[in-house]
Amino acid sequence: MAKTAPSRISGQKILGELRLAAKKGDRAALTLALDQMRTLAHSPKYWEKYLTLLRNPLARLVDMLLIKQGERIAHQKGWKLPKTAPPPETSRKPAKAAKARARARAAAAAAALQISLFE
């Protein structure tokens, strides 16, 4: 059985192209990076590489705006974000009420100090 050639697409090359496109507005670099990212995103063989690439905020932004595959890949693999426990409801309400009262007091004090424009 013949060996398959390794991918010529590198995450570092993609990030370099994205940085160049961001700094200089190079459309050719952006197009090249998008093409390579699509290749990684649309082939299950390279999903791991693509998800590793998405650790970079610039690549994540491109994925969210144009490619939109990161969430789909994670869903197909069955990966889920860990659920966080919601904060207790009783402790949140008094804090909100106290902040609202402080804000109202500050607004009333500011209104008393402000000179009317219509007098």
Secondary structure as UniProt FT lines:
FT   HELIX           11..24
FT   HELIX           27..42
FT   HELIX           44..46
FT   HELIX           47..53
FT   TURN            54..55
FT   HELIX           57..62
FT   HELIX           63..67
FT   HELIX           70..77
FT   HELIX           89..113
FT   TURN            117..118
//
